[in-house]
């Protein structure tokens, strides 16, 4: 609810499912919590499929495991997804 409120405050529109996003805030993980609710699934069900999630997450938490696998195990499968580090 809090993340969706922030998106809305900043003009996020949801005209249809998977519409282009001007702002998209997702809760990826919360410790070891597992949740499968109609409104929230933890860990995020597709985080292991996305380079733009995995590579920064590895920078923040290099020892993290997702679905019982270290991040580097998942990263090997997304090598074809381009991601560019922005200069600070």
N, CA, C and O atoms as a CHARMM CRD file, in Angstrom:
* protein
*
  352
    1    1 UNK  N      0.82300  -1.19700   0.00000 PROA 1      0.00000
    2    1 UNK  CA     0.00000   0.00000   0.00000 PROA 1      0.00000
    3    1 UNK  C      0.86500   1.25900   0.00000 PROA 1      0.00000
    4    1 UNK  O      0.57000   2.22000  -0.70900 PROA 1      0.00000
    5    2 UNK  N      1.93700   1.24800   0.80000 PROA 2      0.00000
    6    2 UNK  CA     2.80600   2.41400   0.88900 PROA 2      0.00000
    7    2 UNK  C      3.51200   2.65800  -0.44300 PROA 2      0.00000
    8    2 UNK  O      3.57500   3.79500  -0.91300 PROA 2      0.00000
    9    3 UNK  N      4.04000   1.60500  -1.04900 PROA 3      0.00000
   10    3 UNK  CA     4.73200   1.77300  -2.33300 PROA 3      0.00000
   11    3 UNK  C      3.76900   2.24100  -3.42000 PROA 3      0.00000
   12    3 UNK  O      4.12300   3.10100  -4.22600 PROA 3      0.00000
   13    4 UNK  N      2.56700   1.69000  -3.45300 PROA 4      0.00000
   14    4 UNK  CA     1.59500   2.13200  -4.44600 PROA 4      0.00000
   15    4 UNK  C      1.17000   3.57700  -4.19800 PROA 4      0.00000
   16    4 UNK  O      0.93200   4.31800  -5.15100 PROA 4      0.00000
   17    5 UNK  N      1.07400   3.98400  -2.95200 PROA 5      0.00000
   18    5 UNK  CA     0.74100   5.37600  -2.63900 PROA 5      0.00000
   19    5 UNK  C      1.83500   6.31000  -3.15900 PROA 5      0.00000
   20    5 UNK  O      1.53700   7.36700  -3.71600 PROA 5      0.00000
   21    6 UNK  N      3.10000   5.92100  -2.97900 PROA 6      0.00000
   22    6 UNK  CA     4.20400   6.73500  -3.50100 PROA 6      0.00000
   23    6 UNK  C      4.15400   6.83000  -5.02500 PROA 6      0.00000
   24    6 UNK  O      4.35700   7.90400  -5.59100 PROA 6      0.00000
   25    7 UNK  N      3.88500   5.70800  -5.68300 PROA 7      0.00000
   26    7 UNK  CA     3.75100   5.72600  -7.14100 PROA 7      0.00000
   27    7 UNK  C      2.63800   6.68500  -7.56500 PROA 7      0.00000
   28    7 UNK  O      2.81300   7.48900  -8.48100 PROA 7      0.00000
   29    8 UNK  N      1.50400   6.59000  -6.89500 PROA 8      0.00000
   30    8 UNK  CA     0.36300   7.44600  -7.22900 PROA 8      0.00000
   31    8 UNK  C      0.66900   8.91800  -7.00000 PROA 8      0.00000
   32    8 UNK  O      0.29300   9.76500  -7.81000 PROA 8      0.00000
   33    9 UNK  N      1.35000   9.22800  -5.89800 PROA 9      0.00000
   34    9 UNK  CA     1.71500  10.61400  -5.59600 PROA 9      0.00000
   35    9 UNK  C      2.60300  11.21900  -6.68200 PROA 9      0.00000
   36    9 UNK  O      2.62700  12.43400  -6.87600 PROA 9      0.00000
   37   10 UNK  N      3.32500  10.35800  -7.37900 PROA 10     0.00000
   38   10 UNK  CA     4.24700  10.82000  -8.41700 PROA 10     0.00000
   39   10 UNK  C      3.69200  10.60100  -9.82500 PROA 10     0.00000
   40   10 UNK  O      4.43900  10.59600 -10.80300 PROA 10     0.00000
   41   11 UNK  N      2.37200  10.41900  -9.91600 PROA 11     0.00000
   42   11 UNK  CA     1.71600  10.38300 -11.21400 PROA 11     0.00000
   43   11 UNK  C      1.64900   9.04700 -11.91300 PROA 11     0.00000
   44   11 UNK  O      1.36500   8.99800 -13.11000 PROA 11     0.00000
   45   12 UNK  N      1.90000   7.96100 -11.20500 PROA 12     0.00000
   46   12 UNK  CA     1.81000   6.64700 -11.82700 PROA 12     0.00000
   47   12 UNK  C      0.37100   6.38200 -12.25000 PROA 12     0.00000
   48   12 UNK  O     -0.55600   6.53500 -11.45400 PROA 12     0.00000
   49   13 UNK  N      0.19100   5.98800 -13.49200 PROA 13     0.00000
   50   13 UNK  CA    -1.11800   5.62000 -14.01800 PROA 13     0.00000
   51   13 UNK  C     -1.12300   4.13000 -14.31000 PROA 13     0.00000
   52   13 UNK  O     -0.08800   3.55600 -14.64900 PROA 13     0.00000
   53   14 UNK  N     -2.28100   3.50600 -14.18000 PROA 14     0.00000
   54   14 UNK  CA    -2.44400   2.08600 -14.47200 PROA 14     0.00000
   55   14 UNK  C     -3.62700   1.90300 -15.42600 PROA 14     0.00000
   56   14 UNK  O     -4.65900   1.36100 -15.03100 PROA 14     0.00000
   57   15 UNK  N     -3.48600   2.35200 -16.68200 PROA 15     0.00000
   58   15 UNK  CA    -4.62100   2.28300 -17.58900 PROA 15     0.00000
   59   15 UNK  C     -4.98100   0.85000 -18.00000 PROA 15     0.00000
   60   15 UNK  O     -6.12900   0.56900 -18.34300 PROA 15     0.00000
   61   16 UNK  N     -3.99000  -0.05600 -17.96300 PROA 16     0.00000
   62   16 UNK  CA    -4.22300  -1.46500 -18.28900 PROA 16     0.00000
   63   16 UNK  C     -3.04600  -2.27700 -17.74400 PROA 16     0.00000
   64   16 UNK  O     -1.98800  -1.73200 -17.43200 PROA 16     0.00000
   65   17 UNK  N     -3.25400  -3.57500 -17.63900 PROA 17     0.00000
   66   17 UNK  CA    -2.22500  -4.46600 -17.08900 PROA 17     0.00000
   67   17 UNK  C     -0.95200  -4.37700 -17.92500 PROA 17     0.00000
   68   17 UNK  O     -0.99700  -4.42300 -19.15400 PROA 17     0.00000
   69   18 UNK  N      0.18200  -4.25000 -17.24000 PROA 18     0.00000
   70   18 UNK  CA     1.50200  -4.16200 -17.86600 PROA 18     0.00000
   71   18 UNK  C      1.67400  -2.94500 -18.76200 PROA 18     0.00000
   72   18 UNK  O      2.46500  -2.97700 -19.70500 PROA 18     0.00000
   73   19 UNK  N      0.94300  -1.87500 -18.47800 PROA 19     0.00000
   74   19 UNK  CA     1.12000  -0.62500 -19.22100 PROA 19     0.00000
   75   19 UNK  C      2.52100  -0.07900 -18.94300 PROA 19     0.00000
   76   19 UNK  O      3.09800  -0.38100 -17.89900 PROA 19     0.00000
   77   20 UNK  N      3.07300   0.71300 -19.85100 PROA 20     0.00000
   78   20 UNK  CA     4.37600   1.34000 -19.58000 PROA 20     0.00000
   79   20 UNK  C      4.31800   2.13000 -18.27200 PROA 20     0.00000
   80   20 UNK  O      3.30400   2.74600 -17.94100 PROA 20     0.00000
   81   21 UNK  N      5.42700   2.09500 -17.54400 PROA 21     0.00000
   82   21 UNK  CA     5.45200   2.69600 -16.20800 PROA 21     0.00000
   83   21 UNK  C      6.37200   3.90500 -16.16700 PROA 21     0.00000
   84   21 UNK  O      7.49900   3.86500 -16.66000 PROA 21     0.00000
   85   22 UNK  N      5.87800   4.96500 -15.57900 PROA 22     0.00000
   86   22 UNK  CA     6.72800   6.11100 -15.31300 PROA 22     0.00000
   87   22 UNK  C      7.47400   5.91900 -13.99800 PROA 22     0.00000
   88   22 UNK  O      8.54200   6.49700 -13.79500 PROA 22     0.00000
   89   23 UNK  N      6.91500   5.11300 -13.11300 PROA 23     0.00000
   90   23 UNK  CA     7.52500   4.79800 -11.83000 PROA 23     0.00000
   91   23 UNK  C      6.99500   3.43300 -11.40200 PROA 23     0.00000
   92   23 UNK  O      5.78800   3.18900 -11.43100 PROA 23     0.00000
   93   24 UNK  N      7.90200   2.55000 -11.00600 PROA 24     0.00000
   94   24 UNK  CA     7.50300   1.20000 -10.60000 PROA 24     0.00000
   95   24 UNK  C      8.32200   0.80600  -9.37900 PROA 24     0.00000
   96   24 UNK  O      9.52200   0.55300  -9.48600 PROA 24     0.00000
   97   25 UNK  N      7.67900   0.75500  -8.22700 PROA 25     0.00000
   98   25 UNK  CA     8.33000   0.37600  -6.98100 PROA 25     0.00000
   99   25 UNK  C      7.84100  -1.00700  -6.56900 PROA 25     0.00000
  100   25 UNK  O      6.64000  -1.22900  -6.40900 PROA 25     0.00000
  101   26 UNK  N      8.76900  -1.92500  -6.40000 PROA 26     0.00000
  102   26 UNK  CA     8.42700  -3.29100  -6.01100 PROA 26     0.00000
  103   26 UNK  C      9.15200  -3.67300  -4.73200 PROA 26     0.00000
  104   26 UNK  O     10.31400  -3.31600  -4.53900 PROA 26     0.00000
  105   27 UNK  N      8.47300  -4.39000  -3.87200 PROA 27     0.00000
  106   27 UNK  CA     9.10000  -4.99200  -2.70800 PROA 27     0.00000
  107   27 UNK  C      9.63200  -6.34500  -3.16900 PROA 27     0.00000
  108   27 UNK  O      8.85500  -7.22800  -3.53300 PROA 27     0.00000
  109   28 UNK  N     10.94000  -6.50800  -3.15500 PROA 28     0.00000
  110   28 UNK  CA    11.56600  -7.72000  -3.67100 PROA 28     0.00000
  111   28 UNK  C     11.67000  -8.80900  -2.62000 PROA 28     0.00000
  112   28 UNK  O     11.33500  -9.96700  -2.86900 PROA 28     0.00000
  113   29 UNK  N     12.13600  -8.42300  -1.44600 PROA 29     0.00000
  114   29 UNK  CA    12.39600  -9.36100  -0.35200 PROA 29     0.00000
  115   29 UNK  C     12.10300  -8.67000   0.96500 PROA 29     0.00000
  116   29 UNK  O     12.09300  -7.44200   1.05700 PROA 29     0.00000
  117   30 UNK  N     11.86500  -9.47800   1.97500 PROA 30     0.00000
  118   30 UNK  CA    11.78600  -8.95900   3.34400 PROA 30     0.00000
  119   30 UNK  C     12.36400 -10.03500   4.24200 PROA 30     0.00000
  120   30 UNK  O     11.65200 -10.88000   4.78500 PROA 30     0.00000
  121   31 UNK  N     13.69100  -9.97400   4.38100 PROA 31     0.00000
  122   31 UNK  CA    14.37500 -11.02000   5.14500 PROA 31     0.00000
  123   31 UNK  C     14.11200 -12.37600   4.51300 PROA 31     0.00000
  124   31 UNK  O     14.23200 -12.54400   3.30000 PROA 31     0.00000
  125   32 UNK  N     13.75300 -13.33500   5.34200 PROA 32     0.00000
  126   32 UNK  CA    13.43200 -14.67700   4.86200 PROA 32     0.00000
  127   32 UNK  C     11.93400 -14.88400   4.69300 PROA 32     0.00000
  128   32 UNK  O     11.48000 -16.01000   4.49600 PROA 32     0.00000
  129   33 UNK  N     11.16300 -13.79900   4.77100 PROA 33     0.00000
  130   33 UNK  CA     9.70200 -13.91200   4.70200 PROA 33     0.00000
  131   33 UNK  C      9.25800 -14.50800   3.37200 PROA 33     0.00000
  132   33 UNK  O      9.80100 -14.20500   2.31000 PROA 33     0.00000
  133   34 UNK  N      8.25800 -15.36100   3.47200 PROA 34     0.00000
  134   34 UNK  CA     7.60100 -15.92500   2.29300 PROA 34     0.00000
  135   34 UNK  C      6.12500 -15.59200   2.42000 PROA 34     0.00000
  136   34 UNK  O      5.51400 -15.79800   3.46900 PROA 34     0.00000
  137   35 UNK  N      5.56800 -15.07800   1.34200 PROA 35     0.00000
  138   35 UNK  CA     4.17200 -14.66700   1.34200 PROA 35     0.00000
  139   35 UNK  C      3.60200 -14.88500  -0.04700 PROA 35     0.00000
  140   35 UNK  O      4.22800 -14.51900  -1.04200 PROA 35     0.00000
  141   36 UNK  N      2.44000 -15.46800  -0.12000 PROA 36     0.00000
  142   36 UNK  CA     1.75100 -15.64700  -1.39800 PROA 36     0.00000
  143   36 UNK  C      0.30900 -15.21700  -1.19000 PROA 36     0.00000
  144   36 UNK  O     -0.58000 -16.03000  -0.94000 PROA 36     0.00000
  145   37 UNK  N      0.11000 -13.91400  -1.30200 PROA 37     0.00000
  146   37 UNK  CA    -1.18200 -13.28500  -1.06800 PROA 37     0.00000
  147   37 UNK  C     -1.69200 -12.74800  -2.39900 PROA 37     0.00000
  148   37 UNK  O     -0.91700 -12.61600  -3.34600 PROA 37     0.00000
  149   38 UNK  N     -2.95300 -12.44300  -2.48500 PROA 38     0.00000
  150   38 UNK  CA    -3.52200 -11.89700  -3.72200 PROA 38     0.00000
  151   38 UNK  C     -2.86700 -10.57100  -4.10800 PROA 38     0.00000
  152   38 UNK  O     -2.82300 -10.23300  -5.29100 PROA 38     0.00000
  153   39 UNK  N     -2.35500  -9.81100  -3.12600 PROA 39     0.00000
  154   39 UNK  CA    -1.77200  -8.50400  -3.40500 PROA 39     0.00000
  155   39 UNK  C     -0.25500  -8.47500  -3.35900 PROA 39     0.00000
  156   39 UNK  O      0.35500  -7.53700  -3.87400 PROA 39     0.00000
  157   40 UNK  N      0.36700  -9.47600  -2.75700 PROA 40     0.00000
  158   40 UNK  CA     1.82100  -9.43700  -2.59800 PROA 40     0.00000
  159   40 UNK  C      2.38500 -10.84800  -2.53100 PROA 40     0.00000
  160   40 UNK  O      1.87600 -11.70600  -1.81000 PROA 40     0.00000
  161   41 UNK  N      3.44100 -11.06700  -3.29300 PROA 41     0.00000
  162   41 UNK  CA     4.17500 -12.33200  -3.24700 PROA 41     0.00000
  163   41 UNK  C      5.61800 -11.99800  -2.89100 PROA 41     0.00000
  164   41 UNK  O      6.25500 -11.16200  -3.53200 PROA 41     0.00000
  165   42 UNK  N      6.12100 -12.66800  -1.85600 PROA 42     0.00000
  166   42 UNK  CA     7.51400 -12.50500  -1.43100 PROA 42     0.00000
  167   42 UNK  C      8.19000 -13.85600  -1.34200 PROA 42     0.00000
  168   42 UNK  O      7.58900 -14.80700  -0.84300 PROA 42     0.00000
  169   43 UNK  N      9.41500 -13.96600  -1.80700 PROA 43     0.00000
  170   43 UNK  CA    10.12500 -12.99000  -2.58700 PROA 43     0.00000
  171   43 UNK  C      9.38400 -12.70200  -3.89900 PROA 43     0.00000
  172   43 UNK  O      8.53100 -13.48100  -4.32500 PROA 43     0.00000
  173   44 UNK  N      9.72000 -11.57800  -4.52800 PROA 44     0.00000
  174   44 UNK  CA     9.08700 -11.21000  -5.79200 PROA 44     0.00000
  175   44 UNK  C      9.23500 -12.37400  -6.76500 PROA 44     0.00000
  176   44 UNK  O     10.34100 -12.88500  -6.93800 PROA 44     0.00000
  177   45 UNK  N      8.15500 -12.80500  -7.40100 PROA 45     0.00000
  178   45 UNK  CA     8.19600 -14.03600  -8.19600 PROA 45     0.00000
  179   45 UNK  C      9.08700 -13.99000  -9.43000 PROA 45     0.00000
  180   45 UNK  O      9.43200 -15.04600  -9.96100 PROA 45     0.00000
  181   46 UNK  N      9.47300 -12.81300  -9.90600 PROA 46     0.00000
  182   46 UNK  CA    10.29600 -12.74700 -11.11400 PROA 46     0.00000
  183   46 UNK  C     11.63900 -12.05600 -10.89100 PROA 46     0.00000
  184   46 UNK  O     12.33900 -11.74800 -11.85500 PROA 46     0.00000
  185   47 UNK  N     12.00000 -11.81100  -9.65400 PROA 47     0.00000
  186   47 UNK  CA    13.24600 -11.08800  -9.41600 PROA 47     0.00000
  187   47 UNK  C     14.45200 -11.84400  -9.95200 PROA 47     0.00000
  188   47 UNK  O     15.42400 -11.21400 -10.36800 PROA 47     0.00000
  189   48 UNK  N     14.42200 -13.15500  -9.95500 PROA 48     0.00000
  190   48 UNK  CA    15.55900 -13.95100 -10.42300 PROA 48     0.00000
  191   48 UNK  C     15.68500 -13.98300 -11.94700 PROA 48     0.00000
  192   48 UNK  O     16.63600 -14.55600 -12.48000 PROA 48     0.00000
  193   49 UNK  N     14.72900 -13.36800 -12.64800 PROA 49     0.00000
  194   49 UNK  CA    14.72500 -13.37300 -14.11500 PROA 49     0.00000
  195   49 UNK  C     15.18300 -12.05000 -14.71400 PROA 49     0.00000
  196   49 UNK  O     15.22800 -11.92400 -15.93700 PROA 49     0.00000
  197   50 UNK  N     15.52100 -11.07100 -13.90200 PROA 50     0.00000
  198   50 UNK  CA    15.74300  -9.71200 -14.38200 PROA 50     0.00000
  199   50 UNK  C     17.12100  -9.17300 -14.00600 PROA 50     0.00000
  200   50 UNK  O     17.45700  -9.03200 -12.83000 PROA 50     0.00000
  201   51 UNK  N     17.90100  -8.87900 -15.03500 PROA 51     0.00000
  202   51 UNK  CA    19.23900  -8.33800 -14.80300 PROA 51     0.00000
  203   51 UNK  C     19.18300  -7.01700 -14.05300 PROA 51     0.00000
  204   51 UNK  O     20.01700  -6.76600 -13.18200 PROA 51     0.00000
  205   52 UNK  N     18.20700  -6.16600 -14.37900 PROA 52     0.00000
  206   52 UNK  CA    18.14100  -4.85400 -13.73200 PROA 52     0.00000
  207   52 UNK  C     17.79500  -4.95700 -12.25700 PROA 52     0.00000
  208   52 UNK  O     17.89200  -3.96700 -11.53200 PROA 52     0.00000
  209   53 UNK  N     17.39200  -6.14200 -11.79700 PROA 53     0.00000
  210   53 UNK  CA    17.16000  -6.39200 -10.37800 PROA 53     0.00000
  211   53 UNK  C     18.37000  -7.10600  -9.77000 PROA 53     0.00000
  212   53 UNK  O     18.88400  -6.69200  -8.73000 PROA 53     0.00000
  213   54 UNK  N     18.81700  -8.17100 -10.41900 PROA 54     0.00000
  214   54 UNK  CA    19.86500  -9.01500  -9.84200 PROA 54     0.00000
  215   54 UNK  C     21.21600  -8.32800  -9.71100 PROA 54     0.00000
  216   54 UNK  O     21.87900  -8.46100  -8.68200 PROA 54     0.00000
  217   55 UNK  N     21.63100  -7.59900 -10.73100 PROA 55     0.00000
  218   55 UNK  CA    22.96900  -7.01300 -10.68700 PROA 55     0.00000
  219   55 UNK  C     23.09000  -5.94300  -9.60300 PROA 55     0.00000
  220   55 UNK  O     24.05800  -5.98100  -8.84400 PROA 55     0.00000
  221   56 UNK  N     22.16400  -4.99200  -9.48900 PROA 56     0.00000
  222   56 UNK  CA    22.26100  -4.05400  -8.35900 PROA 56     0.00000
  223   56 UNK  C     22.08100  -4.73800  -6.99300 PROA 56     0.00000
  224   56 UNK  O     22.70300  -4.34300  -6.00700 PROA 56     0.00000
  225   57 UNK  N     21.22300  -5.76700  -6.94900 PROA 57     0.00000
  226   57 UNK  CA    21.01700  -6.48700  -5.69600 PROA 57     0.00000
  227   57 UNK  C     22.30900  -7.17300  -5.26000 PROA 57     0.00000
  228   57 UNK  O     22.62200  -7.21000  -4.07000 PROA 57     0.00000
  229   58 UNK  N     23.04600  -7.70500  -6.20300 PROA 58     0.00000
  230   58 UNK  CA    24.33600  -8.32900  -5.87000 PROA 58     0.00000
  231   58 UNK  C     25.31200  -7.29300  -5.32800 PROA 58     0.00000
  232   58 UNK  O     26.10200  -7.59500  -4.43500 PROA 58     0.00000
  233   59 UNK  N     25.26500  -6.06700  -5.86300 PROA 59     0.00000
  234   59 UNK  CA    26.12800  -5.00300  -5.33600 PROA 59     0.00000
  235   59 UNK  C     25.78200  -4.69200  -3.88200 PROA 59     0.00000
  236   59 UNK  O     26.66800  -4.43000  -3.06900 PROA 59     0.00000
  237   60 UNK  N     24.49700  -4.72300  -3.56300 PROA 60     0.00000
  238   60 UNK  CA    24.04100  -4.39700  -2.20700 PROA 60     0.00000
  239   60 UNK  C     24.21500  -5.54800  -1.22200 PROA 60     0.00000
  240   60 UNK  O     24.54100  -5.33100  -0.05500 PROA 60     0.00000
  241   61 UNK  N     23.99600  -6.77300  -1.69700 PROA 61     0.00000
  242   61 UNK  CA    24.01700  -7.94000  -0.80800 PROA 61     0.00000
  243   61 UNK  C     24.65600  -9.12200  -1.53100 PROA 61     0.00000
  244   61 UNK  O     23.95300 -10.05200  -1.92800 PROA 61     0.00000
  245   62 UNK  N     25.98800  -9.10200  -1.71000 PROA 62     0.00000
  246   62 UNK  CA    26.65700 -10.12700  -2.51800 PROA 62     0.00000
  247   62 UNK  C     26.46800 -11.56000  -2.02400 PROA 62     0.00000
  248   62 UNK  O     26.54400 -12.49100  -2.82700 PROA 62     0.00000
  249   63 UNK  N     26.22900 -11.76100  -0.76100 PROA 63     0.00000
  250   63 UNK  CA    26.06300 -13.11200  -0.22700 PROA 63     0.00000
  251   63 UNK  C     24.62500 -13.60800  -0.20900 PROA 63     0.00000
  252   63 UNK  O     24.34300 -14.68900   0.30900 PROA 63     0.00000
  253   64 UNK  N     23.72500 -12.82800  -0.76800 PROA 64     0.00000
  254   64 UNK  CA    22.29800 -13.15300  -0.72500 PROA 64     0.00000
  255   64 UNK  C     21.97500 -14.36500  -1.58700 PROA 64     0.00000
  256   64 UNK  O     22.55200 -14.55600  -2.65800 PROA 64     0.00000
  257   65 UNK  N     21.04800 -15.17600  -1.10500 PROA 65     0.00000
  258   65 UNK  CA    20.49800 -16.28600  -1.88500 PROA 65     0.00000
  259   65 UNK  C     19.03000 -16.00200  -2.14500 PROA 65     0.00000
  260   65 UNK  O     18.33700 -15.42300  -1.30900 PROA 65     0.00000
  261   66 UNK  N     18.56700 -16.41500  -3.31500 PROA 66     0.00000
  262   66 UNK  CA    17.16900 -16.26800  -3.70600 PROA 66     0.00000
  263   66 UNK  C     16.67400 -17.63500  -4.15100 PROA 66     0.00000
  264   66 UNK  O     17.28500 -18.28600  -4.99800 PROA 66     0.00000
  265   67 UNK  N     15.57800 -18.05400  -3.57900 PROA 67     0.00000
  266   67 UNK  CA    15.01000 -19.37600  -3.85900 PROA 67     0.00000
  267   67 UNK  C     16.05600 -20.47100  -3.68100 PROA 67     0.00000
  268   67 UNK  O     16.10900 -21.43200  -4.44800 PROA 67     0.00000
  269   68 UNK  N     16.88500 -20.30500  -2.65300 PROA 68     0.00000
  270   68 UNK  CA    17.88100 -21.32000  -2.31300 PROA 68     0.00000
  271   68 UNK  C     19.12800 -21.31400  -3.17100 PROA 68     0.00000
  272   68 UNK  O     19.98600 -22.18200  -3.01100 PROA 68     0.00000
  273   69 UNK  N     19.25400 -20.35200  -4.08400 PROA 69     0.00000
  274   69 UNK  CA    20.41800 -20.27400  -4.96600 PROA 69     0.00000
  275   69 UNK  C     21.13600 -18.94200  -4.75500 PROA 69     0.00000
  276   69 UNK  O     20.48500 -17.91300  -4.57500 PROA 69     0.00000
  277   70 UNK  N     22.46400 -18.95200  -4.77500 PROA 70     0.00000
  278   70 UNK  CA    23.17500 -17.67700  -4.68500 PROA 70     0.00000
  279   70 UNK  C     22.86800 -16.80800  -5.90500 PROA 70     0.00000
  280   70 UNK  O     22.56000 -17.32300  -6.98000 PROA 70     0.00000
  281   71 UNK  N     22.95400 -15.50200  -5.73200 PROA 71     0.00000
  282   71 UNK  CA    22.63400 -14.58900  -6.83700 PROA 71     0.00000
  283   71 UNK  C     23.43000 -14.91000  -8.09700 PROA 71     0.00000
  284   71 UNK  O     22.89000 -14.84700  -9.20100 PROA 71     0.00000
  285   72 UNK  N     24.71800 -15.25600  -7.94400 PROA 72     0.00000
  286   72 UNK  CA    25.52500 -15.54500  -9.12900 PROA 72     0.00000
  287   72 UNK  C     24.98200 -16.71300  -9.94300 PROA 72     0.00000
  288   72 UNK  O     25.18100 -16.75700 -11.15800 PROA 72     0.00000
  289   73 UNK  N     24.31100 -17.64700  -9.31000 PROA 73     0.00000
  290   73 UNK  CA    23.71100 -18.76100 -10.05000 PROA 73     0.00000
  291   73 UNK  C     22.61100 -18.25100 -10.98200 PROA 73     0.00000
  292   73 UNK  O     22.47800 -18.73400 -12.10700 PROA 73     0.00000
  293   74 UNK  N     21.83000 -17.28800 -10.52200 PROA 74     0.00000
  294   74 UNK  CA    20.76600 -16.71500 -11.34800 PROA 74     0.00000
  295   74 UNK  C     21.34400 -15.77800 -12.40500 PROA 74     0.00000
  296   74 UNK  O     20.84000 -15.71400 -13.52700 PROA 74     0.00000
  297   75 UNK  N     22.38900 -15.06200 -12.04900 PROA 75     0.00000
  298   75 UNK  CA    22.96500 -14.07300 -12.95900 PROA 75     0.00000
  299   75 UNK  C     23.50200 -14.73100 -14.22700 PROA 75     0.00000
  300   75 UNK  O     23.45900 -14.12900 -15.30000 PROA 75     0.00000
  301   76 UNK  N     23.99600 -15.93100 -14.11800 PROA 76     0.00000
  302   76 UNK  CA    24.47400 -16.63700 -15.29800 PROA 76     0.00000
  303   76 UNK  C     23.39600 -16.83100 -16.35300 PROA 76     0.00000
  304   76 UNK  O     23.70100 -16.91800 -17.54300 PROA 76     0.00000
  305   77 UNK  N     22.14600 -16.89800 -15.93200 PROA 77     0.00000
  306   77 UNK  CA    21.03800 -17.15000 -16.86400 PROA 77     0.00000
  307   77 UNK  C     20.49600 -15.87600 -17.50500 PROA 77     0.00000
  308   77 UNK  O     19.66900 -15.95300 -18.41400 PROA 77     0.00000
  309   78 UNK  N     20.94600 -14.70700 -17.05000 PROA 78     0.00000
  310   78 UNK  CA    20.40000 -13.45500 -17.59300 PROA 78     0.00000
  311   78 UNK  C     21.49700 -12.65200 -18.29700 PROA 78     0.00000
  312   78 UNK  O     21.36900 -11.43800 -18.46000 PROA 78     0.00000
  313   79 UNK  N     22.56200 -13.31700 -18.71100 PROA 79     0.00000
  314   79 UNK  CA    23.69400 -12.63300 -19.34200 PROA 79     0.00000
  315   79 UNK  C     23.31900 -11.91900 -20.63900 PROA 79     0.00000
  316   79 UNK  O     24.03300 -11.01300 -21.07100 PROA 79     0.00000
  317   80 UNK  N     22.21100 -12.31300 -21.26300 PROA 80     0.00000
  318   80 UNK  CA    21.79900 -11.71100 -22.53200 PROA 80     0.00000
  319   80 UNK  C     20.95500 -10.44700 -22.34300 PROA 80     0.00000
  320   80 UNK  O     20.54900  -9.82600 -23.32600 PROA 80     0.00000
  321   81 UNK  N     20.68700 -10.05900 -21.09100 PROA 81     0.00000
  322   81 UNK  CA    19.89800  -8.85300 -20.82200 PROA 81     0.00000
  323   81 UNK  C     20.85000  -7.67900 -20.60300 PROA 81     0.00000
  324   81 UNK  O     21.60900  -7.67000 -19.63400 PROA 81     0.00000
  325   82 UNK  N     20.81300  -6.69700 -21.49200 PROA 82     0.00000
  326   82 UNK  CA    21.74500  -5.58000 -21.32300 PROA 82     0.00000
  327   82 UNK  C     21.36600  -4.69500 -20.13700 PROA 82     0.00000
  328   82 UNK  O     20.19600  -4.38200 -19.91700 PROA 82     0.00000
  329   83 UNK  N     22.37100  -4.31000 -19.39900 PROA 83     0.00000
  330   83 UNK  CA    22.19700  -3.37300 -18.29300 PROA 83     0.00000
  331   83 UNK  C     23.46900  -2.53900 -18.23700 PROA 83     0.00000
  332   83 UNK  O     24.57500  -3.06000 -18.38500 PROA 83     0.00000
  333   84 UNK  N     23.30000  -1.25000 -18.02400 PROA 84     0.00000
  334   84 UNK  CA    24.43000  -0.34100 -18.02400 PROA 84     0.00000
  335   84 UNK  C     24.48700   0.39500 -16.69500 PROA 84     0.00000
  336   84 UNK  O     23.49400   0.97300 -16.25400 PROA 84     0.00000
  337   85 UNK  N     25.63100   0.37300 -16.07000 PROA 85     0.00000
  338   85 UNK  CA    25.84000   1.09400 -14.81700 PROA 85     0.00000
  339   85 UNK  C     25.98200   2.58200 -15.13800 PROA 85     0.00000
  340   85 UNK  O     26.77400   2.96300 -16.00000 PROA 85     0.00000
  341   86 UNK  N     25.21700   3.41400 -14.44700 PROA 86     0.00000
  342   86 UNK  CA    25.29900   4.85500 -14.62800 PROA 86     0.00000
  343   86 UNK  C     26.41300   5.41500 -13.75800 PROA 86     0.00000
  344   86 UNK  O     26.66900   4.92100 -12.65900 PROA 86     0.00000
  345   87 UNK  N     27.05700   6.42900 -14.25200 PROA 87     0.00000
  346   87 UNK  CA    28.12300   7.07700 -13.48400 PROA 87     0.00000
  347   87 UNK  C     27.50200   7.80100 -12.28600 PROA 87     0.00000
  348   87 UNK  O     26.40200   8.34500 -12.38500 PROA 87     0.00000
  349   88 UNK  N     28.21800   7.80300 -11.14700 PROA 88     0.00000
  350   88 UNK  CA    27.68200   8.49600  -9.96900 PROA 88     0.00000
  351   88 UNK  C     27.62400  10.00400 -10.15300 PROA 88     0.00000
  352   88 UNK  O     27.19700  10.72100  -9.24800 PROA 88     0.00000
